[in-house]
Amino acid sequence: MKRKQNSVVLIGMPGAGKSTLGVLLAKALGMGFVDTDVAIQVREGRTLQEILNASDYMTLRAIEEQVLLSAHIDGKVVATGGSAVYSEAGMQRLKAHATVVFLDVPLEELKKRISNFDSRGIARKPKQSLESLYEERCTLYRAYADIRVDCSQQSLEQSLQTVTQQLL
């Protein structure tokens, strides 16, 4: 699939590699890079976990939506937070201006990658498990994705090559 717009948005679970792959993809495509989690932290002057500790996951999602609706994404690779897909308005804006790529990583692999689930700043219901979060979000990721990249059994370099090939 060719890119429909001049921007690329990466969606997927925490630990899927959106930020890491996003930087490499931006370099490979000669584009700028935006990490919406970092944009939230800069805007709020505190970490995602500090936001969650001071309020709740719905507050973090509301802040995230504001960032999704206002971020300058033209000509950029955008790594979103894992919960970006809960914002219909935010995702509609991103889809209107970018090709949306779902980095699909199996649950078992995510369990190996995420050692700090309770302190990572993940917007989730109180006591919600990684398994439950995965089930809930994967349906949304698939619904919004223009391209799905199966990142299982792939190194970072292989995932980068797969994404690049599907975009060009």
C-alpha positions, -999 to 999 in steps of 0.1 A, spaced: 0 0 0 13 34 -9 11 62 17 -21 81 13 -7 112 30 27 127 37 26 116 74 28 82 91 12 74 124 22 44 145 -3 28 168 0 -3 190 3 -15 225 28 -2 250 60 -21 243 53 -25 206 82 -3 197 64 27 183 88 53 197 120 33 188 108 22 154 93 57 148 127 74 151 143 49 127 114 52 102 116 90 103 153 88 95 147 63 67 120 84 51 137 117 57 108 130 79 104 147 112 94 127 143 68 134 170 62 112 201 28 121 215 36 107 250 66 130 251 44 159 239 20 152 268 48 152 293 63 184 280 29 201 279 20 190 314 54 193 330 52 158 345 55 121 335 25 101 324 27 81 356 26 113 377 -5 124 358 -21 91 366 -11 93 402 -25 128 406 -58 120 388 -70 90 368 -67 73 335 -96 93 320 -78 125 327 -47 112 309 -69 102 280 -84 136 278 -50 153 278 -39 128 251 -69 137 229 -60 174 232 -25 166 221 -37 144 192 -60 172 180 -33 199 182 0 182 173 18 194 142 21 162 123 25 173 87 54 155 71 62 136 102 63 101 117 41 101 148 45 76 176 12 76 196 6 65 231 -11 31 233 -43 46 244 -46 71 214 -72 48 198 -97 56 226 -100 91 211 -123 89 181 -118 126 173 -80 123 176 -78 92 154 -101 107 128 -78 136 126 -47 114 123 -63 92 97 -73 123 76 -37 134 75 -16 102 77 -12 66 69 -19 47 101 3 17 108 -5 -9 135 26 -25 150 11 -58 160 31 -76 187 17 -108 203 7 -107 240 34 -131 251 61 -109 235 47 -78 252 48 -96 286 86 -100 280 91 -64 270 70 -47 297 86 -53 331 71 -21 346 34 -24 338 22 -8 370 46 22 369 49 28 331 22 54 328 -3 33 309 -38 47 307 -60 18 319 -88 10 343 -78 4 379 -65 -31 383 -69 -38 346 -45 -66 335 -22 -65 305 -43 -93 290 -75 -75 293 -60 -43 280 -46 -61 250 -80 -77 241 -97 -43 245 -73 -23 224 -64 -47 196 -99 -44 182 -95 -6 180 -60 -9 165 -73 -31 137 -102 -8 131 -81 23 126 -51 8 108 -44 13 71 -15 -11 74 -10 -39 99 26 -51 105 30 -84 122 61 -77 144 62 -112 159 94 -131 151 109 -99 136 139 -79 148 136 -41 150 155 -39 117 131 -64 100 101 -46 113 115 -13 100 120 -29 66 85 -44 66 69 -10 74 90 9 49 82 -16 21 44 -14 28 45 24 28 65 29 -4 
